[in-house]
Amino acid sequence: MRMHVVVVCSVVGFLGLVIVILGVASEAATAQALVQGEYYYDDGGLNVKCVYRATPALACGIVAALLALTAQVAVTAASLCCGCCRTWELPKEIRHVVGIVLSAVSWIVVIIVMVLFIAGAAMNTDQKRDRTTDEKCPVDPGSALFAAATVFSLVATGLQIASYVLLLATPKAPTKPVATQQPELAMGQPKRDAEEAVAGGDPPPPPSAPPLSEDTEPTSQV
């Protein structure tokens, strides 16, 4: 496996792990938001609201949303540099299409993750909220949002790595140069001529001397 593939996959996997850790920490921090036994009386005591304070989930949610966006932008940029700009070939056309689809789906999932994290962080600020129908205060505001964002972040990390690997272009096989084929043809020519001569039959007889005419007499040696 090429080095840049290992680097990109390692970075994306590390960012995904950090996002999961931040999501779990945010969900645990939501239990500290409610100020127990403190209420806010509005309109002359006719409307009683629950009092909440800011928790570390606010910062964790914002950082997790930014890291999710950073990982998505990084893997998309790496895919454009290493795979998408190459020409399409028939053996890898399906891989290219599937990689683009997975990349588009990962963008959608990352946007969902960002919205969930930001919404959960917004519920962990200093605020006053109305009580539920059973006259109780929600203890963990935004906990369900952080849990859903954490699960979706795992899905987004898997889609990012899969799309990047599929969009990589495989190197073409080297073709044999024409110059190396010419000596073989030249060397094979005499052999082919000799084979054709043997296959054609006996070689033609040598040219004979012209016949002597009757008027000419043989010369005698003295």
C-alpha positions in Angstrom: 0.0 0.0 0.0 1.3 3.4 -0.9 2.5 5.8 1.8 0.0 8.6 1.1 -2.9 6.1 1.4 -1.7 5.1 4.9 -1.2 8.7 6.0 -4.7 9.9 4.8 -6.5 6.9 6.3 -4.6 7.2 9.5 -5.4 10.9 9.8 -9.1 10.4 9.0 -9.3 7.5 11.5 -7.7 9.5 14.2 -10.0 12.5 13.7 -13.0 10.1 13.8 -11.7 8.6 17.1 -11.3 12.1 18.6 -14.9 13.0 17.5 -16.3 9.9 19.2 -14.4 10.7 22.4 -15.8 14.3 22.3 -19.3 13.0 21.7 -19.1 10.6 24.6 -17.7 13.3 26.9 -20.4 15.7 25.7 -23.1 13.3 26.5 -21.7 12.7 30.0 -21.4 16.4 30.7 -25.0 17.1 30.0 -25.9 15.7 33.5 -24.2 18.8 35.0 -26.4 21.3 33.2 -29.5 21.3 35.5 -29.2 23.3 38.7 -31.0 21.1 41.2 -33.5 22.9 43.4 -33.3 26.2 41.6 -36.2 27.6 39.7 -36.9 30.9 37.9 -40.3 32.5 38.6 -41.6 34.6 35.8 -44.8 36.7 35.6 -45.3 37.0 39.3 -44.6 33.3 40.0 -47.2 32.1 37.5 -44.6 30.5 35.2 -41.9 28.4 36.8 -38.8 27.5 34.7 -35.9 25.2 35.2 -32.4 26.8 35.5 -29.5 25.4 33.5 -25.8 26.3 33.5 -23.2 26.0 30.8 -21.3 22.7 30.7 -18.2 21.4 28.9 -20.5 19.8 26.4 -20.8 23.3 24.8 -17.1 23.4 23.8 -16.9 19.7 23.1 -19.8 19.8 20.7 -18.5 22.8 18.8 -15.0 21.2 18.5 -16.4 17.9 17.4 -18.5 19.6 14.7 -15.4 21.5 13.4 -13.3 18.3 13.4 -16.0 16.5 11.4 -15.9 19.2 8.8 -12.1 19.2 8.7 -11.9 15.5 8.1 -14.4 15.6 5.3 -12.7 18.5 3.6 -9.3 16.8 3.9 -10.4 13.5 2.5 -12.2 15.2 -0.4 -9.1 17.3 -1.2 -6.9 14.2 -1.1 -9.3 12.3 -3.4 -9.4 15.1 -5.9 -5.6 15.2 -6.0 -5.0 11.4 -6.3 -8.0 9.9 -8.0 -10.7 12.1 -9.4 -8.5 14.0 -11.8 -7.3 10.8 -13.6 -8.9 9.6 -16.8 -11.5 6.9 -16.6 -10.8 3.4 -17.7 -13.2 0.6 -18.2 -11.9 -1.7 -15.5 -12.1 1.0 -12.8 -15.1 3.0 -14.0 -17.4 1.3 -11.5 -15.0 1.9 -8.7 -14.9 5.6 -9.6 -18.7 6.0 -9.7 -19.1 4.1 -6.4 -16.4 6.3 -4.8 -18.1 9.5 -5.9 -21.5 8.3 -4.5 -19.9 7.4 -1.2 -18.2 10.8 -1.1 -21.5 12.5 -1.6 -23.2 10.4 1.0 -20.4 11.2 3.5 -20.9 14.9 2.9 -24.6 14.5 3.8 -23.8 12.5 6.9 -21.1 15.0 8.1 -23.6 17.8 7.7 -26.1 15.9 9.9 -23.3 15.3 12.5 -22.5 19.0 12.6 -26.1 20.0 13.0 -26.6 17.5 15.9 -23.4 18.5 17.7 -24.2 22.2 17.4 -27.8 21.7 18.5 -26.7 19.7 21.5 -24.1 22.3 22.4 -26.7 25.1 22.2 -28.8 23.2 24.8 -25.9 23.3 27.2 -25.6 27.1 27.7 -26.8 29.2 30.5 -30.6 29.3 30.0 -34.0 28.8 31.6 -36.3 26.2 30.1 -39.9 25.4 30.7 -40.8 22.2 32.7 -42.3 19.2 31.0 -46.0 18.2 31.1 -45.4 16.2 34.2 -43.9 19.3 36.0 -40.3 18.0 35.9 -37.1 19.4 34.5 -35.2 17.4 31.9 -31.9 16.3 33.6 -29.8 15.7 30.4 -30.6 18.3 27.8 -29.1 17.4 24.4 -27.9 14.0 25.5 -29.9 12.2 22.7 -28.4 14.6 20.2 -24.9 13.9 21.2 -25.5 10.1 21.1 -26.9 10.3 17.6 -24.1 12.6 16.4 -21.5 10.1 17.8 -23.0 7.2 15.9 -23.3 9.2 12.7 -19.7 10.3 13.0 -18.6 6.6 13.0 -20.6 6.1 9.8 -19.1 9.2 8.2 -15.5 8.1 9.0 -16.1 4.7 7.3 -17.6 6.4 4.3 -14.7 8.8 4.0 -12.0 6.1 4.1 -14.0 3.9 1.6 -14.6 6.7 -0.9 -10.9 7.8 -0.8 -9.6 4.2 -1.4 -12.1 3.7 -4.3 -11.2 7.0 -6.0 -7.5 6.1 -6.1 -6.2 5.4 -9.7 -4.2 2.3 -10.4 -1.1 2.7 -12.5 -1.2 1.5 -16.1 0.8 -1.5 -17.1 3.9 -0.5 -19.2 3.6 -1.3 -22.9 6.4 -2.9 -24.8 8.2 -0.3 -27.0 8.2 -0.8 -30.7 12.0 -0.5 -31.0 12.5 -3.8 -29.1 10.3 -5.6 -31.6 12.2 -4.7 -34.8 15.4 -6.6 -34.0 13.3 -9.7 -33.4 11.7 -9.3 -36.8 15.0 -8.7 -38.5 16.6 -11.7 -36.8 13.7 -14.0 -37.8 13.8 -13.0 -41.5 16.8 -15.3 -42.6 15.4 -18.2 -40.8 12.0 -17.8 -42.5 13.6 -17.6 -45.9 15.6 -20.8 -45.3 12.4 -22.6 -44.2 10.6 -21.5 -47.3 13.5 -22.8 -49.5 13.3 -26.2 -47.9 9.6 -26.4 -48.2 9.7 -25.4 -51.8 11.6 -28.5 -53.0 15.1 -29.1 -54.5 17.1 -26.1 -55.3 17.4 -25.3 -59.1 20.3 -27.0 -61.0 23.3 -24.9 -61.9 23.5 -23.5 -65.4 25.0 -25.9 -68.0 27.6 -25.0 -70.6 26.3 -24.2 -74.2 26.4 -27.3 -76.6 29.0 -27.5 -79.3 28.0 -27.0 -82.9 28.7 -29.6 -85.6 31.0 -27.2 -87.6 33.4 -26.7 -84.8 36.1 -29.3 -84.4 37.8 -30.1 -81.3 41.3 -28.7 -81.1 44.1 -31.2 -80.8 46.9 -30.6 -78.6 50.3 -30.9 -80.1 
